[in-house]
Amino acid sequence: MNEKPLVIGIAGGSGSGKTSVTNRIYDVFKEHSVVVIEQDFYYKDQSHLDFEERLRTNYDHPLAFDTDHLIHHVGMLLNRKAIDKPVYDYALHTRSDHKIRIEPKDVIILEGILVLEDERLRNLMDIKLFVDTDADLRIIRRLMRDINERGRTIDSVIDQYLSVVRPMHNQFIEPTKRYADIIIPEGGHNEVAIDLMVTKIKTILEYGTKL
């Protein structure tokens, strides 16, 4: 077993299936000491803004994230120190007062649309994955999620996709694919890619062999 925790970055567009890939890997290694750090939890605190200003936040832009805070927390986990992971309140569009205590683990999974965007964060990763899924599937999944789970209308989801999600994906998310060690097409449905990834992680944990 490595003394230094293994850090895995999993990126991809909204609705790509990156969370499914994350969950599949987590389910395999959860008995071996693994923690998931979601980039979504590290949106910037907006308590200094009035509510109307918060509503205009572009959550698909790199500047929406408190990346310095995320990098600091990953560094603490790498040094085997516990962190208090922030929680974001989507109803109030700002950071919650609630925090989640996270103990250091042998495997750290960083999951989010832009976890490969910042070079400083990439440099902390041992394995970088990009979940690559066609745009039509991503928008369908986003439609179903936002309508069924968040009570939104079809028109509002489509309008947000065309005005914010799609252009931000093309400008910021898609280009990070070039930083990935492994590209996984079709997310959690790609059994071969996930099995290969699981085997590689097991090898690293057992023998300390890097990519």
C-alpha positions as CSV (number, residue, x, y, z in Angstrom):
1,M,0.0,0.0,0.0
2,N,1.3,3.5,-0.9
3,E,1.9,5.9,1.9
4,K,0.8,8.7,-0.3
5,P,-2.9,8.5,-1.2
6,L,-3.8,7.9,-4.9
7,V,-5.6,10.8,-6.5
8,I,-8.0,10.2,-9.4
9,G,-9.6,13.0,-11.3
10,I,-12.8,12.3,-13.2
11,A,-14.0,15.1,-15.5
12,G,-16.7,15.4,-18.3
13,G,-19.6,17.5,-19.3
14,S,-22.9,17.8,-17.5
15,G,-24.8,14.6,-18.1
16,S,-21.8,12.7,-19.4
17,G,-22.0,9.9,-16.8
18,K,-18.9,10.9,-14.8
19,T,-20.9,10.5,-11.6
20,S,-21.8,7.0,-12.7
21,V,-18.1,6.2,-13.4
22,T,-17.2,7.7,-10.0
23,N,-19.8,5.5,-8.2
24,R,-18.7,2.4,-10.0
25,I,-15.1,2.9,-8.9
26,Y,-16.1,3.9,-5.4
27,D,-18.3,0.7,-5.0
28,V,-15.3,-1.4,-5.9
29,F,-12.8,0.2,-3.5
30,K,-15.0,1.5,-0.7
31,E,-13.9,-1.3,1.6
32,H,-10.3,-0.3,0.9
33,S,-10.6,3.3,2.1
34,V,-11.8,5.7,-0.6
35,V,-13.3,9.2,-0.5
36,V,-15.1,11.2,-3.2
37,I,-14.6,15.0,-3.3
38,E,-17.2,16.6,-5.6
39,Q,-16.1,19.8,-7.3
40,D,-19.7,21.1,-7.0
41,F,-19.3,21.4,-3.2
42,Y,-16.6,24.0,-3.9
43,Y,-18.6,26.7,-5.6
44,K,-17.7,30.1,-4.2
45,D,-19.4,31.6,-1.3
46,Q,-21.8,34.3,-2.5
47,S,-23.2,35.4,0.9
48,H,-21.9,39.0,0.2
49,L,-24.2,39.3,-2.9
50,D,-27.9,39.9,-2.9
51,F,-30.2,37.1,-4.1
52,E,-30.8,38.5,-7.5
53,E,-27.1,38.7,-8.2
54,R,-26.6,35.1,-7.1
55,L,-29.3,33.9,-9.6
56,R,-27.1,35.2,-12.4
57,T,-24.2,32.9,-11.4
58,N,-22.7,30.9,-14.3
59,Y,-22.0,27.6,-12.6
60,D,-20.3,26.2,-15.7
61,H,-17.5,28.8,-15.7
62,P,-14.1,28.1,-14.0
63,L,-14.5,31.3,-12.0
64,A,-17.6,29.9,-10.2
65,F,-15.4,27.6,-8.2
66,D,-13.2,28.2,-5.2
67,T,-10.4,26.2,-6.7
68,D,-7.8,27.5,-4.2
69,H,-9.9,26.1,-1.4
70,L,-10.2,22.7,-3.2
71,I,-6.5,22.5,-3.9
72,H,-5.8,23.3,-0.2
73,H,-8.1,20.5,0.9
74,V,-6.6,18.0,-1.4
75,G,-3.2,18.9,-0.1
76,M,-4.4,18.3,3.4
77,L,-5.8,14.9,2.5
78,L,-2.5,14.0,0.8
79,N,-0.7,14.8,4.0
80,R,-3.2,12.5,5.9
81,K,-5.0,15.4,7.5
82,A,-8.8,15.6,7.9
83,I,-10.8,18.3,6.2
84,D,-14.2,20.0,6.7
85,K,-15.7,19.8,3.2
86,P,-18.0,22.7,2.4
87,V,-21.6,22.2,1.4
88,Y,-23.4,24.4,-1.2
89,D,-27.0,25.5,-0.8
90,Y,-28.6,25.5,-4.2
91,A,-31.8,27.0,-2.9
92,L,-29.9,30.1,-1.5
93,H,-27.2,30.0,-4.2
94,T,-24.4,30.3,-1.8
95,R,-22.3,28.2,0.6
96,S,-24.1,26.6,3.5
97,D,-23.0,26.9,7.1
98,H,-22.9,23.1,7.2
99,K,-19.7,21.2,6.6
100,I,-18.8,17.5,6.3
101,R,-15.9,16.1,8.1
102,I,-13.7,14.0,5.8
103,E,-11.0,11.8,7.1
104,P,-7.9,11.0,5.0
105,K,-8.2,7.9,2.8
106,D,-5.9,5.8,0.6
107,V,-7.9,6.8,-2.6
108,I,-9.2,10.3,-3.3
109,I,-11.6,10.7,-6.2
110,L,-12.0,14.3,-7.5
111,E,-15.2,14.5,-9.6
112,G,-16.5,17.5,-11.5
113,I,-17.0,19.2,-14.9
114,L,-13.8,21.2,-14.6
115,V,-11.4,19.2,-12.3
116,L,-8.9,19.0,-15.2
117,E,-9.0,22.7,-16.0
118,D,-6.6,24.0,-13.4
119,E,-3.0,22.9,-13.8
120,R,-2.3,23.1,-10.1
121,L,-5.1,20.6,-9.5
122,R,-4.0,18.3,-12.3
123,N,-0.5,18.2,-10.9
124,L,-2.0,16.6,-7.7
125,M,-3.6,13.7,-9.7
126,D,-2.1,10.3,-10.4
127,I,-4.8,9.4,-12.9
128,K,-6.9,11.7,-15.0
129,L,-10.1,10.5,-16.6
130,F,-12.4,12.3,-19.0
131,V,-15.9,10.8,-19.6
132,D,-16.8,11.6,-23.2
133,T,-20.5,11.3,-24.2
134,D,-22.3,12.7,-27.2
135,A,-24.1,16.0,-26.8
136,D,-27.5,14.6,-27.6
137,L,-27.3,12.1,-24.7
138,R,-26.0,14.7,-22.3
139,I,-28.9,17.1,-22.9
140,I,-31.4,14.3,-22.7
141,R,-30.0,13.2,-19.3
142,R,-29.9,16.8,-18.1
143,L,-33.5,17.3,-19.2
144,M,-34.7,14.2,-17.3
145,R,-32.7,15.1,-14.2
146,D,-33.7,18.7,-14.0
147,I,-37.4,18.1,-14.7
148,N,-37.8,15.0,-12.5
149,E,-35.5,15.9,-9.6
150,R,-35.5,19.7,-9.6
151,G,-39.0,20.5,-10.8
152,R,-37.9,22.7,-13.7
153,T,-39.7,23.2,-17.0
154,I,-38.5,21.9,-20.4
155,D,-38.2,25.4,-21.7
156,S,-36.0,26.6,-18.8
157,V,-33.7,23.6,-19.1
158,I,-33.3,24.1,-22.9
159,D,-32.8,27.8,-22.5
160,Q,-30.0,27.3,-19.9
161,Y,-28.4,24.6,-22.1
162,L,-28.2,26.8,-25.2
163,S,-27.3,30.0,-23.4
164,V,-24.8,28.7,-20.8
165,V,-24.1,25.0,-20.6
166,R,-23.3,24.4,-24.3
167,P,-21.0,27.4,-24.9
168,M,-19.2,26.8,-21.5
169,H,-18.7,23.1,-22.4
170,N,-17.2,24.0,-25.8
171,Q,-15.0,26.7,-24.3
172,F,-13.8,25.2,-21.1
173,I,-14.8,21.6,-20.5
174,E,-14.2,19.9,-23.9
175,P,-10.6,21.3,-24.2
176,T,-9.6,19.6,-20.9
177,K,-10.0,16.3,-22.6
178,R,-6.4,16.6,-23.9
179,Y,-5.1,16.4,-20.3
180,A,-6.7,13.1,-19.6
181,D,-4.7,9.9,-19.3
182,I,-7.8,7.9,-20.2
183,I,-10.9,8.9,-22.1
184,I,-14.0,6.8,-21.3
185,P,-16.7,7.0,-24.0
186,E,-20.4,6.7,-22.8
187,G,-19.7,6.9,-19.1
188,G,-20.9,4.2,-16.7
189,H,-22.2,2.0,-19.6
190,N,-18.6,1.3,-20.8
191,E,-17.9,-1.9,-18.9
192,V,-14.6,-2.6,-20.6
193,A,-13.1,0.8,-19.8
194,I,-14.3,0.7,-16.2
195,D,-12.9,-2.8,-15.7
196,L,-9.5,-1.7,-17.1
197,M,-9.5,1.3,-14.8
198,V,-10.4,-0.8,-11.7
199,T,-7.6,-3.2,-12.6
200,K,-5.1,-0.4,-12.9
201,I,-6.1,1.1,-9.6
202,K,-5.8,-2.2,-7.9
203,T,-2.3,-2.6,-9.3
204,I,-1.2,0.8,-8.1
205,L,-2.7,0.2,-4.6
206,E,-1.0,-3.2,-4.3
207,Y,2.4,-2.5,-5.9
208,G,2.7,1.3,-6.1
209,T,3.0,1.2,-9.9
210,K,2.1,4.5,-11.6
211,L,0.8,5.0,-15.1
